[in-house]
């Protein structure tokens, strides 16, 4: 386990199996729902050749969950909970649904995360098993995701009084807007509409906003503020011609809503490269798809000749570890453990396993819902 990393679809799709194995060795992968949905939606790319589409999805699914990985909760759900007053930690760790603390009789503590429905779905896809629900979801999601007519929206709006020439200027303007007291409530209402909240949720959020002491969105709901800022940067920049109007940009935006849960964001997408400098914090890194792919492939090749090979001084992997983990990557471990070591490991986790047996385990929802 190493620094947490977030991949977009283009980045994870570009990796071979050997490189994916190296990802598991050096990073902890945060899997956002949009990556799973975008992958499954590929079923609808070739309606006349469903077998080929299934093979493609199965191939991508085989890379989706490296050994050290977990599915993150959906950003819309987290935004709504945050707006209603629940905390959403943004500590470069994945936010997981269903996780619960467990305390054993001996006082040892742990966190139990049940088998995620996302994992179960991906296991089916890997083996080429797709049902009617998957196919229906793929068609509906792709139609919704790529149905945005951004160019028409841009042309229909009146000419902007202020002309912005660059992404840097756009970032300054958006941050200025988000800091103005008179813009707080209008932006909150706009974001609630963007989240497609029902009337009851809007009323509850409005009531909480009414009684809040500090009328600042960043303190009212920090995570929702992050997602609002992501959308505001893009849509205002799109209207000014700073960013493009591809319908798929709406999907690409979602990945940026999950950046608070990872140290590293890896993508080969143009919009991500443009927006990342204004979204990521100083303790985070944006890594181009080709750069990380090269570093992972180099390690995979080196390990063929020397199983205990380590990243060199100039390796991107080593640099990311030093920046985010404050230490170099660990040396390669032996492939097997002794019987005595296995015994000690089992003894250490047995109390937690016993405590879990005494708790009820409600089943989780199927994915996709």
N, C-alpha and C positions, 0 to 999 in steps of 0.2 A: 504494500500500500504506500502510495506517495501523494504528491499534490493532486487535488481534485481537478478533473479536466472535463470540458464540455465540447462535444463534437457536433457540427452540423452534418446533414446527410451527405453532402459532397465530400467532406473530409473522411468520414468513416467508410464511405463507399470506395474511396481511393486506396484503402489499405488492404494489403494481402494478409493471409492468415498468419504468416510469420511476424509481420508488423503488429497485428492485433495482439499476438502473444507478448510482444515487447511492451505494448500499452499496459497489459495486466501486470507486468513486472515492475513498471515504474510509476504508474498513475492509478488514481481511483476515478473511474468514469461515472459521471452524472448523466443519466439518460433522460432527456426531456420528453414529455408526451408528444410534442410536435414531430420529433424524430421518428417515433413509432408510427404515427399517423401518416407522415409523408412516405414512409416505407411501404405501408400497407396500400396506400393510394396508388402505388405503381401497378397494382393489379388491373387498374382501369386504363392503363396506357395502351395496351394492345387488345382491344375487345375481340378482334378476329383471330388472335393467337393467344388464348388464355394459358396454354401450357408454357409458352415462352415467358409470359408475364409472371406466372407462378415460380418458374425457375429463377427469374431475376429477383423477386421478393425473397425467396428462400436463401439466395446467395447473400443478399444484404443482411437478412435476419441472422445469418450465421456469424455476423460480426458485431451485432448490436449490443450484446451483453458480454463484455470481457469478464474474466474471472472476478476481478475487483470492480464491481459496478452495481448500480441500483437505480431504479426508476424514480424520478422526482415527481412531486405532486404537480397538478396542473396550475398554471399561473393565474387563470381566471378565478379558480376556487380560492387560491391563497389571497388574491387581491380582495375578494369579497369578505373573507374572514378578517383580513387586516383592516378594512374599512369599518367593520363592525366592532373592532376593538381587540381582536386576537393578535398576538405577537407572531411575526414571521421572521425568525432569526436569519440574518444575511451574513453568516460567518464562514463563507466559502465551504459549507458542508451541505449535502443534499437535504432537502425538506421531504420527508417520507410520510406517506399516509399509513395509518395503522400501527406505527411503532409505539410500543409501550414499555415502560420500565418494569424490570423484574428484580425482586429482592429475594435471595435464597435464605434458608433457615440459618446459615452460618454468617449472614450479614453481607455476603458478596452481592454485588449489583451488576446488572447487565441490561441490555435493551433487546427486546424480542421484536423482530420484523417478520410477519408471516409471509408465506410464499405469495409474491405479488401476482395479480391477474395478468399484468403486462408480461412477466416472465413466462407464464403458462402459454400466453398467446404466441410469444416469439418462439417457444419450443415447438409449437404446432407448425408455425411458418417454416422453421428450419427444415422440418421433415416433409414439407410440401403439402401439409394438410390445411386446406382452406374450406370454410363452410359458406353458406349463402349469406350469413350475417356479415362475414368479412367482405365479400364481394359487393354487397349493398353499401356497406360503410365506405369502401374504397371509391365507389362512383359518387356518392353524395358528398364526401369530404373534398374530393378533387373539384367538383362543380362549385362548392361553396368557397374553397380556398382560392380558386383561380377565376372566380366570377366577378371580382372587383374591377370596375371600369375606372381605373385611376386617371387615365388620360382624359376621359370625358368629364370626370369630376374637376380636374384641373382647369379645363377649358371653360367650364360652366361658371366658375367663380370670377368675381370682378377682379380687375387688375389691382395688385397690391400696391399701396402707397409707398412702401419702403422696399427698395431692391437690395437683396442680399446676394453677394457674389460667391461666397465660399461656405464650406461646412463649419469652419471656425467661427465665422460671423453668426451662422445659424445657432451654434451652441451658445454663444453669448446672449443672443436675443431670447432664446428659450429659457435660459437660467434667470434672466432678468424678469421675464413674465412670471415664472414660478415663484419669484421672491416678492412680487407685488401683492399687497393685501387685497386690493380690489379684484384681482383675478382668481383668488383662491376658490370661491364658491362656483363661479362659472366653469372653471376647469374641472372641478369635482363633478358637477352635473354632466359635463361633456364626457368624462371618463366613465361614469355610471352608464351612460347610453352606449358607449363603446363596448362595455362589458356585457351589454344586453341584460342588465339586471331587471328583475320583475318589480312591480310597483311596491310590494311589501318591503323588499330589500332596500329600495331607494328611500322609502319613508324611514326605515330604521337608521340608515346611514345619515339622512338629513337630521333626524332627531339627535343623533350623537354629535353631529357637527354643530348643531344649535347650542348645545350645552358645553362644548369644549372651551377651555379657557384660552388656549393659545391657537389662534386662527391661522395655522400654518399646516399645509398638507404634508410636508416632510416630517413633522412631528405627529400629526394626526394619524397617518398611516404610511410609515417609511417605505415598505415594500410596494404598496400601491403607487406611491409617489414615483418610485423608480420606473415602474411600468408605464405610468402616465408620461413621464419624461421621454422614454423611448419612443412612444407613439407621437408625442408632440414634435420631437426632433425630426422624425421622418416626414410626417404629413405637412408640417410647415416648410420643411426643406423641399419637399416634392412640389408644393405650390410655387415655390420660388425658382424651380428648375435646378436646384442643387442636387437632388436625387431623382432617379428615374421613376417611371410610372409602370413598370412591369407588374402585372397582377400578382405574380409570385412573390413580390416584395412583402406582401401582407403576411405570408408564411414565414419569410426570413426574419421579420420583426420579432416573431414569437421567441426565437432562439435567444435574442438579447434580453428577454424578460427573465431568463434563467441564469444569467451571468452572475448574480449575487451568490450563487451556490457552488461556484467553482473558482479556483485560482487561475486556470488557463482556459482560454476559449480558442479552439482551432477551427478554422473555416477557410474555404477557398472562394467564398462568395464576395462579389464586389461591394454590395451594400454593407455587409458586415465589416469589411476593411474600412469603409468610409465612416461608419458610425462608431466602431469600437473605441477609437481614441476619446470619444466624448461620453462613452458609457462606462468603460472599465475604470477602476480606481488604481491608485499607485501600487497597491499590493497585488495587482492582477496583470496578466500578460495576454496579448493577442498573438497567436502564432499562425502563420500562413500554412495552408494544407501541404504544399509541396515541401516546405522546410521541415515540418515534423515527419512527413513521410520519408524523407531522405535520412533523417536521423534514426528513425526506427528501422529502416531497411539496412543501414550500416551496422547497427547492433545485431540484427538478425543474421547478417552475413558473417560478422566477426564471431558469433557464437557457434557457427558451424565448425570452425577450426579450433576454437577455444571456448568450451562451455562456460568457463568462468570469466569471460571477457567483460570489461567494464567500459562505460562511456569515457572517452578521452577528455582532455582539458578543454577542447574547443567544441565538445558535443553540446547540441542544443538541450538534450536531456539533462546533462549535468548542470548547465546554466539555469534551467528551470528549477531544478532541485535546490540549488544554492540560493536562488532568489526567494522561493516560496516555502522551502522546508528547512532553510538555514543550515544545510549540511549536504555533502555529496551523496549520490545514490549508494545504497549498501552493496557490499560485495555479493556476488552470486552465491546462493545457498546450495547445499547438497540436494540432490533430487529426492532422497529418501531420509527418513528419520529412524533412529534405533527403537527397539521395542520399549526400552526404558523411557525414552522421550515421549513416545506415544502414550504410555501409561500416565506420565505426569500431566500431559495435555488433557487427557480424559478426566483425570481426578480434579483438575482445576475448573472444568466446565460442568461437571456432573451436578453440583448443587443448583446451578441455574437451570439445567435440564429438568431436574426434579421439581423445581418451583413452577416451571412452565406446565408440567403435567397436571398440576393442581388447578390450573386456570382454564377457563373456557376459551375456546378459540372460534369466534364467530367467522363464518365464511366470508371472503371478500367478493366484491362484484366482478363480473366477467369483463374482460377487455376485448374489443371495444364495446362500450355501453351503448 
